């Protein structure tokens, strides 16, 4: 069986999807469709009830819970069973290949070969018996992301790859997100499946850190290691979907004249031309503007440094608010942890050589009423 293929994009009912090149499993037996990539629903368990009503109920639940899933994936229903397992309670569906859900569906019962475990229920694309995940593509029309990401082809190493596709209009970036059905939060992985963006001063292996500055981009190579804080999020189950735009070097810049190398993100509030805030503006803009994003990670500093003003007298200035201002400007909550509780390896700081008093990793969240 092949281990990898090539990534591709497909449009279903007007929605764009990214198909990762590495399959998650393989169907045992002949796949009846000869399309290049067939949308299908894999159901791992029905609790012993395999009647048509149970399948329809599962599909309705998927539609309610997941923004990636759509009725287009219900054209084929694959009921998963372990290789060599008894299919006795599935045989009743043998002659009922068409089910009246929201679309006509063909039901297939087949063992799925995996490296380990069970394939999660949800939407997939099947090609030549290889089962690939379905990632939905969203348009970043707020220009909040500097780089959007997908998992590296070699899933055994902790690296990222850059998603290079543009939206259908050819102007804005695409952001790829996996189905929410692939992972469910647990005690061990409370962030399982959570879609998270990180500020572009966090290093990610396989990707450049830009600091939203042309000179920094030209000077430094692609990073080989991922920031410790991001690794911690990944271990808790988070999915890192991209790096968000920030003020150059995390300084306080106001749009638009102070943004030189890159344009400031648009604000999702009002006419979109209000200021999204200061340093972590892309983190706040993306979280406030995109319902499909769960968390944004940024940084906030309390930096005391000395400067000389035009009267040539030394004064101490306080630079702060890299999360607090964007959170306030975009109607978000900024959760600031206790000073010293975070891990800072792999973060490019605002004032490495200044008299820095504190540096915090901060989470932006949306709280529903």
C-alpha positions in Angstrom: 0.0 0.0 0.0 1.3 3.5 -0.7 2.4 5.6 2.2 2.1 9.1 0.7 0.7 10.8 -2.3 0.4 14.4 -3.4 -1.7 17.0 -1.7 -4.6 18.5 -3.7 -7.6 20.8 -3.5 -11.2 20.1 -4.3 -14.4 22.1 -4.3 -17.6 20.6 -3.0 -20.9 22.5 -3.1 -18.9 25.8 -3.3 -16.6 25.0 -0.4 -12.9 24.5 -0.9 -11.0 21.6 0.8 -7.4 20.7 1.2 -6.5 17.0 0.9 -3.3 16.1 2.9 -1.0 13.8 0.9 -0.5 11.2 3.7 -3.5 8.8 4.1 -4.8 7.9 7.5 -5.8 4.4 6.6 -6.7 2.1 3.7 -9.9 0.2 2.9 -9.5 -3.5 2.7 -11.1 -4.6 -0.6 -12.0 -2.9 -3.9 -13.2 0.7 -3.7 -16.2 1.1 -6.0 -15.6 4.7 -7.1 -13.0 5.6 -9.7 -13.1 9.3 -9.0 -9.7 11.0 -8.3 -10.9 11.8 -4.7 -14.3 10.7 -3.5 -15.9 12.4 -0.5 -17.1 9.9 2.0 -18.3 9.5 5.6 -16.5 7.0 7.8 -18.4 5.8 10.8 -16.4 3.9 13.3 -19.3 2.8 15.6 -23.0 3.0 15.8 -23.3 1.4 19.2 -24.5 -1.9 17.8 -27.3 -0.3 15.9 -26.6 -0.3 12.1 -30.0 0.4 10.8 -30.6 3.2 8.3 -32.1 5.5 11.0 -28.9 5.2 13.1 -26.7 6.2 10.1 -29.0 9.1 9.3 -28.8 10.2 13.0 -25.0 10.1 12.9 -24.9 12.2 9.8 -27.2 14.8 11.3 -25.0 15.0 14.4 -21.9 15.5 12.2 -23.7 18.3 10.3 -24.5 20.0 13.7 -21.1 19.7 15.2 -18.7 20.2 12.4 -18.1 23.1 10.0 -16.0 20.9 7.7 -18.6 18.2 7.2 -21.4 18.7 4.6 -24.0 16.5 2.9 -21.5 16.1 0.0 -19.6 13.6 2.2 -22.8 11.5 2.7 -22.7 10.2 -0.9 -20.7 7.2 0.4 -21.0 5.9 4.0 -18.2 3.6 5.1 -19.0 1.6 8.2 -15.7 0.7 9.7 -14.9 -2.8 11.1 -11.7 -4.4 12.2 -10.0 -6.8 9.7 -11.3 -10.3 10.3 -14.2 -9.1 12.5 -17.7 -10.5 12.1 -20.0 -8.4 9.9 -23.1 -10.3 10.9 -25.0 -7.3 12.2 -24.0 -5.3 9.1 -25.3 -7.7 6.5 -28.8 -6.3 6.8 -27.5 -3.3 4.9 -26.1 -5.3 2.0 -29.2 -4.9 -0.1 -30.0 -1.3 1.1 -27.2 0.6 -0.6 -29.3 3.8 -1.0 -30.4 5.6 2.1 -32.6 8.7 2.0 -30.6 11.1 4.1 -30.3 14.6 2.8 -28.8 13.1 -0.3 -28.8 9.6 -1.7 -26.1 7.6 0.0 -24.4 4.3 -0.8 -23.5 2.3 2.3 -20.3 0.2 2.3 -19.1 -2.1 5.1 -15.4 -2.7 5.0 -12.5 -3.2 7.3 -10.1 -0.3 7.6 -6.4 -0.9 7.9 -4.6 1.5 10.2 -1.2 1.6 11.8 -2.9 1.7 15.1 -6.2 2.4 16.8 -9.5 3.2 15.0 -10.1 5.8 12.4 -12.3 8.6 13.9 -15.7 9.1 12.4 -16.1 12.0 10.1 -15.5 13.4 6.6 -12.7 11.9 4.4 -11.6 11.7 0.8 -10.9 8.2 -0.6 -8.7 7.6 -3.6 -7.6 4.1 -4.7 -8.6 2.7 -1.3 -6.5 5.3 0.6 -8.4 7.3 3.1 -7.3 11.0 3.5 -8.5 13.6 5.9 -10.6 16.6 4.8 -9.4 20.0 5.8 -11.7 23.0 5.0 -10.1 26.1 3.5 -11.1 29.5 4.8 -10.3 32.8 3.3 -8.1 35.2 5.4 -9.8 38.4 4.0 -8.8 40.3 7.2 -5.1 39.7 6.2 -4.5 38.6 9.8 -2.1 35.8 9.0 1.5 36.1 8.0 1.9 32.4 7.2 -0.7 29.6 7.1 0.3 26.1 7.9 -0.4 22.4 7.3 1.2 19.4 8.9 4.5 18.3 7.5 4.5 15.3 5.1 6.7 13.4 7.5 4.4 13.1 10.5 7.1 11.5 12.6 8.9 14.8 13.0 7.6 17.9 14.7 7.7 20.2 11.7 5.3 22.4 9.7 4.8 23.1 6.1 3.5 26.3 4.5 0.1 26.3 2.8 0.7 28.1 -0.4 -2.8 28.2 -2.0 -4.8 31.4 -2.4 -8.6 31.8 -2.1 -10.7 31.6 -5.3 -10.3 35.4 -5.9 -6.5 35.0 -6.0 -6.0 37.8 -3.4 -6.2 36.4 0.1 -4.5 33.5 1.8 -6.3 30.3 2.6 -6.3 28.8 6.1 -6.8 25.1 6.4 -8.6 23.6 9.4 -9.3 19.9 10.1 -12.7 18.4 10.9 -13.7 18.8 14.6 -14.8 15.2 14.5 -11.3 13.9 14.3 -10.5 14.7 17.9 -12.5 15.0 21.1 -11.2 16.7 24.2 -10.2 14.4 27.1 -8.5 14.7 30.5 -5.2 13.9 28.9 -5.7 16.2 25.8 -8.1 19.0 26.8 -7.2 21.0 23.7 -7.8 18.0 21.3 -8.8 19.5 17.9 -8.7 23.1 19.0 -7.6 25.4 16.2 -4.9 27.8 17.4 -3.0 30.6 15.8 0.3 31.9 17.2 2.0 35.2 16.9 4.8 35.4 14.5 7.5 35.8 17.2 7.1 32.1 18.1 9.5 29.9 16.3 8.1 26.9 14.4 10.3 24.2 12.9 10.2 24.3 9.1 9.0 27.9 8.9 10.6 31.3 9.0 9.9 33.7 11.8 9.4 37.0 10.2 8.8 39.5 13.1 6.8 41.3 10.3 10.1 42.8 9.2 11.8 42.5 5.8 15.3 42.9 7.3 14.7 40.1 9.8 13.4 37.8 7.1 16.5 38.4 5.0 18.9 37.9 7.9 17.6 34.7 9.5 17.0 31.2 8.0 14.1 28.8 8.5 13.8 27.7 12.1 14.8 24.2 13.1 13.0 24.1 16.4 9.5 24.9 17.7 8.9 27.2 20.7 8.5 25.3 23.9 5.1 26.9 24.6 3.8 25.8 21.2 5.1 22.2 21.8 3.2 22.2 25.0 0.0 23.2 23.2 0.5 20.5 20.6 1.0 17.9 23.3 -2.4 18.9 24.7 -4.0 18.3 21.3 -4.0 21.8 19.7 -3.8 22.2 16.0 -1.6 25.1 14.9 -3.2 26.6 11.8 -0.9 29.6 11.2 1.3 32.5 12.4 -0.5 35.8 12.8 0.8 39.3 11.7 2.3 41.6 14.3 3.8 45.0 14.6 7.4 45.0 13.4 9.6 43.6 16.1 6.5 43.6 18.4 6.7 47.3 18.9 3.7 49.5 19.2 2.7 50.7 15.7 -0.6 52.3 14.7 -2.1 51.9 11.2 -1.5 52.7 8.6 1.5 55.1 8.3 3.6 53.3 11.0 3.3 49.9 9.3 6.2 50.0 6.7 7.1 46.5 5.5 3.7 44.9 5.7 0.2 46.2 6.0 -1.7 46.1 9.2 -4.5 43.5 9.6 -8.0 44.7 9.1 -10.3 45.0 12.1 -13.4 42.8 12.0 -15.4 45.6 13.8 -17.3 48.4 12.2 -16.1 49.3 8.6 -12.9 47.1 9.1 -10.7 50.3 9.1 -10.6 50.8 12.8 -7.3 50.0 14.6 -7.0 46.4 15.6 -4.5 47.3 18.3 -0.8 47.1 18.7 1.7 44.3 18.7 -0.5 41.2 18.7 -3.0 42.8 16.3 -3.2 39.8 13.9 -3.9 37.5 16.8 -6.8 39.6 17.9 -8.1 40.4 14.4 -8.2 36.7 13.4 -9.9 35.5 16.6 -12.5 38.2 16.6 -13.3 37.9 12.9 -13.2 34.1 12.3 -15.8 31.9 14.1 -13.8 28.8 13.0 -10.7 29.8 15.1 -10.7 28.8 18.8 -7.7 30.5 20.4 -4.9 32.9 19.5 -1.6 33.0 21.3 0.4 36.2 21.7 2.9 37.9 24.0 2.7 40.9 26.3 5.6 42.7 27.8 6.3 45.1 30.6 9.6 46.6 29.5 11.2 49.5 31.3 14.0 51.1 29.3 15.8 54.4 29.2 15.6 56.9 26.4 16.9 60.4 25.6 14.4 63.0 24.5 15.2 66.2 22.7 16.1 68.1 25.9 18.8 65.4 26.4 17.4 64.3 29.7 17.2 60.6 30.5 13.7 59.3 31.2 12.3 55.8 31.8 9.5 54.7 29.5 7.2 51.8 29.9 6.2 49.7 26.8 3.3 47.4 27.4 -0.1 46.3 26.1 0.8 44.0 23.3 -2.2 41.8 24.1 -4.3 44.1 26.3 -4.8 46.8 23.6 -5.7 44.3 20.8 -8.1 42.4 23.1 -9.9 45.7 24.1 -10.0 46.9 20.5 -11.5 43.7 19.2 -14.0 42.8 22.0 -11.9 39.8 23.3 -10.6 38.6 26.6 -6.9 38.5 27.1 -5.8 35.9 29.7 -2.5 36.8 31.2 -0.8 34.1 33.3 1.2 34.7 36.5 4.6 36.3 35.9 7.2 33.7 35.4 4.8 30.8 34.9 5.4 30.5 31.1 8.2 29.0 29.1 10.0 31.3 26.8 12.4 29.2 24.8 11.9 29.8 21.1 10.2 33.2 21.4 11.9 36.3 19.9 11.6 39.0 22.5 10.8 42.6 22.0 13.8 43.9 24.0 16.3 41.2 24.4 19.0 43.6 25.6 16.8 46.1 27.3 16.0 46.1 31.0 13.1 43.8 30.6 11.0 43.3 33.7 8.6 40.8 32.4 7.4 38.9 29.3 4.2 37.0 29.2 2.7 34.5 26.9 -1.0 35.4 26.7 -4.0 33.7 25.3 -6.8 35.5 23.5 -10.2 33.9 23.9 -13.8 34.4 22.9 -16.3 33.9 25.6 -19.9 33.2 24.5 -22.7 34.9 26.4 
